Amino acid sequence: MSELADIAAARLMGVPRYSPGKPPAGHASGKLSSNEASLGVGPVVARAVSESVAGLSLYPSESAV
């Protein structure tokens, strides 16, 4: 592994695993976890993601650092 990957792996070891919520007992439908949405991505989020992806291949100038 690269040095950066080793550092990242070491830091992530202390992060607790995600534990999804359990559906209520006796219900036929499932429970949405905190990171799920039944309606999909909202229009504001979709627009923000689209706009940010457009400049993904651009690198900042050295003077901006």
C-alpha positions as CSV (number, residue, x, y, z in Angstrom):
1,M,0.0,0.0,0.0
2,S,1.1,3.6,-0.4
3,E,1.9,5.7,2.5
4,L,-1.3,7.7,2.1
5,A,-3.4,4.5,2.0
6,D,-1.6,3.3,5.2
7,I,-2.4,6.5,7.0
8,A,-6.1,6.4,5.8
9,A,-6.5,2.8,6.9
10,A,-5.0,3.5,10.3
11,R,-7.3,6.4,10.9
12,L,-10.4,4.5,9.7
13,M,-9.8,1.6,12.1
14,G,-11.2,3.7,15.0
15,V,-14.4,4.6,13.1
16,P,-17.4,2.5,14.3
17,R,-19.2,0.4,11.7
18,Y,-22.5,1.6,10.3
19,S,-25.4,-0.2,12.0
20,P,-28.6,0.1,10.0
21,G,-31.9,0.5,11.7
22,K,-34.2,-2.5,12.1
23,P,-37.7,-2.5,10.7
24,P,-40.5,-2.3,13.3
25,A,-41.7,-5.8,14.3
26,G,-44.8,-7.0,12.6
27,H,-44.7,-4.5,9.7
28,A,-44.6,-5.7,6.1
29,S,-42.9,-2.6,4.9
30,G,-39.3,-1.8,5.7
31,K,-37.9,1.0,7.6
32,L,-35.9,3.7,5.8
33,S,-32.5,4.2,7.4
34,S,-31.2,7.7,8.1
35,N,-29.3,7.8,4.8
36,E,-32.2,6.6,2.5
37,A,-35.0,8.6,0.9
38,S,-38.1,7.1,-0.7
39,L,-38.4,10.1,-3.1
40,G,-34.8,10.0,-4.5
41,V,-32.5,12.9,-4.8
42,G,-34.1,16.4,-4.5
43,P,-33.8,18.8,-7.4
44,V,-31.6,21.2,-5.4
45,V,-29.1,18.4,-4.6
46,A,-29.2,17.1,-8.2
47,R,-28.4,20.6,-9.5
48,A,-25.6,21.1,-7.0
49,V,-24.0,17.8,-7.9
50,S,-24.3,18.5,-11.6
51,E,-22.7,21.9,-11.3
52,S,-19.8,20.6,-9.2
53,V,-19.1,17.7,-11.5
54,A,-18.6,20.0,-14.4
55,G,-15.3,21.4,-13.0
56,L,-14.0,18.1,-11.7
57,S,-11.2,17.8,-14.2
58,L,-9.9,21.3,-13.5
59,Y,-7.0,21.8,-11.1
60,P,-6.6,25.0,-9.1
61,S,-3.9,27.4,-10.1
62,E,-0.8,27.5,-8.0
63,S,-1.6,31.0,-6.9
64,A,-4.9,29.9,-5.4
65,V,-3.2,27.6,-2.9
